[in-house]
Amino acid sequence: MALDAATIEKLIKDGLPGARVTIEDLRGDGDHYAALVVSPAFKGKTRVQQHQMVYAALQGRMGNELHALALQTSAPEE
């Protein structure tokens, strides 16, 4: 079962409290999304570490219920 944008946003916000999250359905098929995630938790982290934190927040759903997610991450004021 595919995840909808609201569920993806909630999972990320629950896993990264205080994050600003914007989700876009890229194809309108509920299977290919883009996410912009801005979180204070990313401060001092590499881009790879930031992406790993988002994947952790998705609790193993990446590659299963969530087929494709294009990530853009940053700490506030970067």
C-alpha positions, 0 to 999 in steps of 0.5 A: 500500500502506497503512502500519501503525502500527509502520512509521509509528512507526519512520519518525518515531523514525528521523527524530526520534531520541529522540522518544516516539511513540504511534500510534493507528489511529482507524478500525481500517482501517489508513488513518486514524491519530493520532500523539502525538510528543514530541521534544526537537528540537521545542524552540523550534519553532512547531507548524507547524515541528514538524508539518513535521519529522514529515512530513519524517520520513515521507519523502514517504509522507504523502498516498500510503501514509499517507492521514490522520494527526492530529498532536499534537506537543510538546517534553518538559515543554511 
